[in-house]
Amino acid sequence: MIDPQTRISQIKAAGKYLPKHIGEWRNAQATFTEEKLEIFGHPVMEKWEAPYMKELANIVTFNGGKILEVGFGLGISARYIQEHEIEEHIIIEANAEVFVKLEEFAQQAKHKVTPIFGFWQDVVDSLPNDSFDGILFDSVATTEDEVIVYRYSFFEQAYLLLKKGGIFTHYTGEIDIKPDYRQLLNKAGFFNISGTLCSVNPPKDCVYWNEPVILAPIIIK
Ligand SMILES: C[S@@+](CC[C@H](N)C(=O)[O-])C[C@H]1O[C@@H](n2cnc3c(N)ncnc32)[C@H](O)[C@@H]1O
């Protein structure tokens, strides 16, 4: 695993910029290429993650129903989610250019998609508690401060938003369930925690993942 402090050092060494304020992300240019999405020159999403996104989509749709997804990116997980029998797919996205892609996706999706523009931190209070059957969280750090906490900062919110028996999954950047990770989930209210290891094949120049497997968590309220 590449730890967050190493990642911050890499970002600075590469002369790349991460905003001081979360709001700068909103109108930043998003560059879409064959293989990836970049914002501020950072690899926000890369296509080698597709098998992992498929696994997360399988997990989050296990109960069907109403699915919340945080972060649209290249829409890979969103497309896999739509292959399952669900009632509604609510997607929160904070970058304006990515949001345009999300709106196009919503228009041709098989199951109802409700796009919400904004940072999850600002919009989740408008969503009802105990209302989702599944939540897939795949955001990225949008400021330097967030590099450390972004994967964990949503846990308590996920617990509130899920129905009893609802399933939470997210991009982990882990290969096992470490005690500190479990503790953070426990603190949010989750105790039914397991996961599967998904095989992936990141290219050698990938700056954020370099293992042949990655943990797909199954976290049940
Ligand atoms: C890793 S990508 C998501 C990849 C997606 N799962 C896929 O399969 O293509 C992360 C996305 O989250 C968005 N994002 C970052 N911070 C966010 C926040 N606080 N709230 C909502 N969206 C956010 C980014 O703009 C980006 O589009």
The ligand as an SDF file (V2000), in Angstrom:
LIG
                    3D

 27 29  0  0  0  0  0  0  0  0999 V2000
  -12.2460    8.0040   -8.1340 C   0  0  0  0  0  0  0  0  0  0  0  0
  -13.4180    8.9670   -8.9940 S   0  0  0  0  0  0  0  0  0  0  0  0
  -14.8230    7.9190   -8.9830 C   0  0  0  0  0  0  0  0  0  0  0  0
  -14.6140    6.7670   -9.9170 C   0  0  0  0  0  0  0  0  0  0  0  0
  -15.8620    5.9620  -10.2180 C   0  0  0  0  0  0  0  0  0  0  0  0
  -16.1690    5.0440   -9.1580 N   0  0  0  0  0  0  0  0  0  0  0  0
  -15.7020    5.1970  -11.5260 C   0  0  0  0  0  0  0  0  0  0  0  0
  -15.9410    3.9930  -11.5210 O   0  0  0  0  0  0  0  0  0  0  0  0
  -15.3370    5.8000  -12.5420 O   0  0  0  0  0  0  0  0  0  0  0  0
  -13.7950   10.1620   -7.7720 C   0  0  0  0  0  0  0  0  0  0  0  0
  -14.8520   11.1900   -8.1720 C   0  0  0  0  0  0  0  0  0  0  0  0
  -15.2980   11.8140   -6.9530 O   0  0  0  0  0  0  0  0  0  0  0  0
  -15.4760   13.1960   -7.1790 C   0  0  0  0  0  0  0  0  0  0  0  0
  -15.3560   13.8390   -5.8590 N   0  0  0  0  0  0  0  0  0  0  0  0
  -14.2340   14.1480   -5.1890 C   0  0  0  0  0  0  0  0  0  0  0  0
  -14.5180   14.6650   -3.9870 N   0  0  0  0  0  0  0  0  0  0  0  0
  -15.8700   14.6690   -3.8800 C   0  0  0  0  0  0  0  0  0  0  0  0
  -16.7740   15.0650   -2.8710 C   0  0  0  0  0  0  0  0  0  0  0  0
  -16.3260   15.5580   -1.7090 N   0  0  0  0  0  0  0  0  0  0  0  0
  -18.0960   14.9270   -3.0940 N   0  0  0  0  0  0  0  0  0  0  0  0
  -18.5480   14.4240   -4.2830 C   0  0  0  0  0  0  0  0  0  0  0  0
  -17.7380   14.0320   -5.2890 N   0  0  0  0  0  0  0  0  0  0  0  0
  -16.4140   14.1380   -5.0840 C   0  0  0  0  0  0  0  0  0  0  0  0
  -14.3800   13.5520   -8.1600 C   0  0  0  0  0  0  0  0  0  0  0  0
  -14.6220   14.7690   -8.8300 O   0  0  0  0  0  0  0  0  0  0  0  0
  -14.3620   12.3280   -9.0650 C   0  0  0  0  0  0  0  0  0  0  0  0
  -15.2240   12.4870  -10.1490 O   0  0  0  0  0  0  0  0  0  0  0  0
  1  2  1  0
  2  3  1  0
  2 10  1  0
  3  4  1  0
  4  5  1  0
  5  6  1  0
  5  7  1  0
  7  8  2  0
  7  9  1  0
 10 11  1  0
 11 12  1  0
 11 26  1  0
 12 13  1  0
 13 14  1  0
 13 24  1  0
 14 15  1  0
 14 23  1  0
 15 16  2  0
 16 17  1  0
 17 18  1  0
 17 23  2  0
 18 19  1  0
 18 20  2  0
 20 21  1  0
 21 22  2  0
 22 23  1  0
 24 25  1  0
 24 26  1  0
 26 27  1  0
M  CHG  2   2   1   9  -1
M  END
$$$$
